Amino acid sequence: MGSAERKERQRAELREKILSAARDIVVREGFGALSMRKIADAIEYAPATLYLHFESREDIARELSVRGFQQLLEYFAPTARIEEPLERLNALAQAYVRFGLEHPETYRLVFMEDPKLNSALFGEGHEDLGMKAFEQLVRPFEELKARGKLAKDADSRQLSEVVWAGVHGIVSLKLACSGFQGTPAEPLTTTLISTLVHGLPGFKGV
C-alpha cells in the first residue's frame, strides 16, 4: 500500500471514529449536548482535527441522519419486487416498523431528536434521502389512482403522511412504552394499513 492510500485509509478511519463518537453522545445525552470539543475529548484528538473532516457539528449531524435514512432505504429495497400496490404499501409499513425496532438508537437519533438532524434531507428535490423514502410511500397510492381503485382527487401525499404518522406512532409506542403489553408490532401495523384502506371493521356510522 502506497503512502497516499495509507493516508486516505487513515483519514476514512478517523472520520468514522468521529461519527461513532458523535452518535454515542447524541444517543446518550441528546443533540443539545453535542459539541466539537466533546467529540474531540471522546476520541482524544484536538478539536482542530475534527474541522479537517467536518465543518461543524451540524455537518456531523447531517451525516448521521444520512446514514440513518440509507439504512431505512435498505429495509425498503425488497418491497420493490411487490407489484400489487396495497401489498407493497403494507410491506413498506412493516419494513419501516422493523427498521425502527431493530435499530432503536438510530431511529431515536434520526426521528426523535433535534429536527436539525434530518431537516436538510427534506428539500424540494427528490434526490434528498428523506424525500426518496417518502416517495416510496406515495407511489402505491398513485398506482391505485391510476388503476381506478382510488378517487382521482385523493391526495396521495397526504395519505402517505397518514401512513408515516401511523408507523412512526407504532415505533415510538414500542420504544417509549415497552412495559405496555399490547398487540405485537407486526399485526398492529397490518391493522393500521387495513383500517386506513377499508375503514373500521363493521362500522355503521353515527
C-alpha positions in Angstrom: 0.0 0.0 0.0 1.4 3.4 -1.0 1.6 6.4 1.3 -1.3 8.1 -0.4 -3.5 5.1 0.0 -2.4 4.7 3.6 -3.2 8.4 4.4 -6.6 8.1 2.7 -7.4 5.0 4.8 -6.3 6.7 8.0 -8.5 9.7 7.1 -11.5 7.5 6.5 -10.9 5.6 9.8 -10.7 8.9 11.7 -13.9 10.2 10.0 -15.7 7.0 11.1 -14.3 7.4 14.6 -15.6 11.0 14.8 -19.1 9.9 13.6 -19.2 7.0 16.0 -18.3 9.2 19.0 -20.9 11.8 17.9 -23.6 9.2 17.6 -22.8 7.9 21.1 -23.0 11.4 22.6 -26.4 12.2 20.9 -27.9 8.8 21.9 -26.7 9.2 25.5 -27.2 12.9 26.1 -29.2 14.3 23.3 -28.3 16.6 20.3 -28.1 19.6 22.5 -25.1 18.1 24.3 -23.1 17.6 21.1 -20.1 19.8 20.5 -16.9 19.5 18.6 -14.9 19.7 21.8 -16.8 16.9 23.4 -16.3 14.7 20.4 -12.6 15.6 20.3 -12.3 14.6 24.0 -14.1 11.3 23.4 -11.6 10.3 20.6 -8.6 12.0 22.3 -7.9 14.4 19.4 -7.5 18.1 19.3 -10.8 19.9 18.3 -9.0 21.5 15.3 -8.5 18.0 13.9 -12.3 17.5 13.6 -12.6 20.6 11.4 -10.4 18.9 8.8 -13.2 16.4 8.3 -16.4 18.3 9.2 -17.2 22.0 9.0 -19.4 22.0 12.1 -21.4 19.8 14.5 -24.4 20.4 12.1 -22.4 18.8 9.3 -21.8 15.8 11.5 -25.5 15.7 12.4 -26.5 15.7 8.8 -24.1 12.8 8.0 -25.6 10.8 10.9 -29.1 11.4 9.6 -28.0 10.5 6.0 -26.8 7.1 7.3 -30.0 6.5 9.1 -32.0 7.1 6.0 -29.7 5.0 4.0 -30.4 2.1 6.4 -34.2 2.7 6.1 -34.0 2.6 2.3 -32.1 -0.7 2.6 -35.1 -2.0 4.5 -37.4 -0.7 1.9 -35.5 -2.2 -1.1 -37.0 -5.7 -1.1 -40.5 -4.2 -1.4 -39.8 -3.0 -4.9 -40.4 -6.6 -6.2 -44.1 -6.4 -5.0 -46.3 -5.4 -7.9 -49.7 -5.1 -6.1 -49.8 -1.6 -4.6 -51.7 -2.4 -1.3 -49.5 -5.4 -0.7 -46.4 -3.2 -1.3 -47.8 -0.5 1.0 -48.2 -3.0 3.8 -44.7 -4.3 3.2 -43.3 -0.8 3.3 -45.1 -0.1 6.6 -43.8 -3.4 8.1 -40.2 -2.6 6.9 -40.4 0.8 8.5 -41.5 -0.5 11.8 -39.0 -3.4 11.7 -36.2 -0.9 11.0 -37.2 1.2 14.0 -37.4 -1.7 16.4 -34.3 -3.4 15.2 -32.2 -0.2 15.3 -33.8 1.8 18.1 -30.8 4.0 18.8 -30.6 5.0 15.1 -34.3 5.6 15.0 -34.4 7.8 18.0 -31.4 9.7 16.7 -33.0 10.4 13.3 -36.7 10.7 14.1 -37.0 11.6 17.8 -34.1 14.0 18.4 -33.5 17.6 17.3 -35.1 18.4 13.9 -31.7 19.7 12.7 -30.7 16.1 12.3 -33.0 15.5 9.3 -34.4 18.8 8.1 -31.7 19.1 5.4 -32.9 15.8 3.9 -36.4 17.0 3.0 -35.6 19.6 0.4 -37.5 20.3 -2.8 -35.6 17.8 -4.9 -36.5 14.1 -4.9 -32.8 13.2 -4.7 -32.9 14.0 -1.0 -32.8 10.8 1.0 -35.8 11.8 3.2 -37.9 12.5 0.1 -36.7 9.3 -1.6 -38.1 7.3 1.4 -41.3 9.3 1.5 -41.9 8.9 -2.3 -41.9 5.1 -1.8 -45.0 5.6 0.4 -46.6 7.9 -2.1 -46.1 5.6 -5.1 -48.7 2.9 -4.1 -51.4 5.5 -3.7 -50.6 6.9 -7.1 -50.7 3.5 -8.7 -54.1 2.8 -7.1 -55.4 6.0 -8.6 -54.1 5.0 -12.0 -55.9 1.7 -11.7 -59.1 3.4 -10.8 -59.1 1.9 -7.3 -58.8 5.2 -5.6 -60.6 8.5 -6.2 -58.7 10.7 -8.8 -58.8 13.6 -6.4 -57.4 11.7 -3.5 -54.3 13.4 -2.1 -51.6 10.7 -2.3 -49.1 12.7 -0.4 -51.5 13.4 2.5 -52.4 9.7 2.7 -48.7 8.9 2.7 -48.2 11.3 5.7 -51.1 9.5 7.5 -49.3 6.2 7.0 -46.0 7.7 8.1 -47.6 9.2 11.2 -49.1 5.8 12.0 -45.9 3.7 11.7 -43.9 6.4 13.5 -46.5 6.1 16.3 -46.2 2.3 16.4 -42.4 2.5 16.7 -42.5 5.3 19.2 -45.0 3.5 21.4 -43.0 0.3 21.3 -39.7 2.1 22.1 -41.1 4.5 24.7 -43.7 2.3 26.4 -42.0 -1.1 26.5 -43.9 -2.0 29.6 -47.2 -1.9 27.8 -48.1 -5.4 26.7 -50.2 -4.5 23.7 -50.5 -6.0 20.2 -47.2 -7.1 18.7 -45.8 -4.6 16.1 -46.4 -6.7 13.0 -50.2 -7.3 13.4 -50.6 -3.8 14.7 -49.0 -2.5 11.5 -51.3 -4.7 9.4 -54.3 -3.4 11.2 -53.2 0.2 10.7 -53.0 -0.2 6.9 -56.2 -2.3 6.7 -58.1 0.4 8.7 -56.7 3.1 6.5 -57.8 1.3 3.4 -61.0 -0.4 4.4 -62.2 1.6 7.4 -63.2 0.4 10.8 -64.4 -3.2 10.8 -68.2 -3.3 11.0 -68.6 0.5 11.5 -72.2 1.6 10.8 -71.8 5.3 11.1 -73.5 7.7 13.5 
